[in-house]
Amino acid sequence: MDYEKLVPTIRKLALEAGDRIMEIYDGPDFEIKSKSDDSPVTAADEAADKIISDGLRAAFPDVALVTEEQAASHDLTVSTFLIVDPLDGTKEFIKRRGEFTVNIAYVENGVPKAGVVYAPAIKRLFYTLADGRSVEEKGSFDKEQPGEISPITVSTPDNRALMVVASKSHRDQATDDYIGQYGVKDMTSAGSSLKFCLVATGEADLYPRLGPTMEWDTAAGDAVLRGAGGLMINFEDHKTFSYGKDGFRNPFFIAYAPGVLLVK
């Protein structure tokens, strides 16, 4: 993969998709439909998916593309691919809570090597550079010319007083029981892949997810986290998380800053 081409391409497509999402978000009431698994989908999901998919296929025609909104792509068997969630946090979008993201990632041999996470409603943009380091960009988000970027890095955790982030829409008792085994200073909830980015920036130390997710939910955030020095592992066996699994379904996982003393 030519990362010097990939990084500006996925950054630009995320910003373009974010603009279209916000046009719908700020407009009149939008239709909410249900997919076959009863999860919600809106015109914003579909419009953002078209922008990103068309752009990626034009730029990288020989790389497999997996996207949440195109069911046929879920049947692929691949270890190197582009993977997209055009609107992660549709429930946050519908409830107009702002914490939704555009996720685009590149996975090579099962490892997320590059990614962008853009939260258009709260104006936060995170991505990996060509050398693999992760940054947060601030400014006007010009599509052709990146603004001021700041390297991001995970925290040095205090295991007596951890900062923990968990899902806003999918919190359950099992997650609370697991978190209860740690010394927690503060607990926050966030929507979508922003949780990975909060760990990547050091705003949180630990993000456990004891519930179902798909690879398009996690790959971009995982790439950003890894590029900031963080780790993501399977919950059950603590092995490094990998991608290209059957049906692109994820096991439970833990995302964290090295130095957190994990419990089983």
Protein Blocks (a to p, Z undefined) as FASTA:
>chain_A
ZZklmmmmmmmmmmmmmmmmmmmmmmccddddddfkopacdfklmmmmmmmmmmmmmmmm
mbccddfklmklmmpccfbdcdddfbghklmmmnonopacddddddeehiafbdcdddfk
nopacdddfkopacddedjhpaklccdddddddddddfklccddddfklgcfklmmmmmm
pccfbdcddehjllmmmmmnopafbdcddddddfklmmmmmmmmmmnopacddfklopac
dehiehhiacddddddehiacdZZ
